[in-house]
Amino acid sequence: MDRSLLSKILIQMRKHLEDGKEIGDMKVGALLALGHQLEAIFYYLGHENL
């Protein structure tokens, strides 16, 4: 996971949301920055909802 990149993307996403702008492409970038951590998040979410 690239924490620096993810942090920058999340800051930019927040600013865009506050300004009422779209964040679609940034969501994809955030997922790519998460890398393999994304699989762990989905695993955790899947087991939390059981």
C-alpha positions as CSV (number, residue, x, y, z in Angstrom):
1,M,0.0,0.0,0.0
2,D,1.3,3.4,-0.9
3,R,0.2,5.4,2.2
4,S,1.6,8.7,0.8
5,L,-0.3,8.4,-2.4
6,L,-3.5,7.3,-0.6
7,S,-3.3,10.2,1.8
8,K,-3.0,12.7,-1.1
9,I,-5.9,11.2,-3.0
10,L,-8.1,11.2,0.1
11,I,-7.3,14.8,0.8
12,Q,-8.2,15.7,-2.8
13,M,-11.4,13.6,-2.6
14,R,-12.5,15.4,0.5
15,K,-11.9,18.8,-1.1
16,H,-13.8,17.8,-4.2
17,L,-16.7,16.5,-2.1
18,E,-16.9,19.8,-0.2
19,D,-16.9,21.7,-3.4
20,G,-19.6,19.4,-4.9
21,K,-17.3,18.0,-7.6
22,E,-17.2,14.4,-8.9
23,I,-14.7,12.0,-7.4
24,G,-15.2,8.9,-9.6
25,D,-11.6,8.7,-11.0
26,M,-10.1,9.5,-7.6
27,K,-12.0,6.5,-6.1
28,V,-10.3,4.2,-8.6
29,G,-6.9,5.8,-7.8
30,A,-7.5,5.2,-4.1
31,L,-8.3,1.6,-4.7
32,L,-5.1,1.2,-6.8
33,A,-3.1,2.9,-4.0
34,L,-4.6,0.3,-1.5
35,G,-3.3,-2.5,-3.6
36,H,-3.4,-5.9,-1.8
37,Q,-4.9,-4.2,1.3
38,L,-8.1,-4.0,-0.6
39,E,-8.5,-7.8,-0.6
40,A,-8.1,-7.7,3.2
41,I,-10.7,-5.0,3.5
42,F,-13.3,-6.9,1.5
43,Y,-12.5,-10.1,3.4
44,Y,-13.1,-8.2,6.7
45,L,-16.3,-6.6,5.5
46,G,-17.6,-10.0,4.3
47,H,-17.1,-11.6,7.7
48,E,-18.4,-8.6,9.7
49,N,-21.8,-8.8,7.9
50,L,-22.4,-12.4,8.8
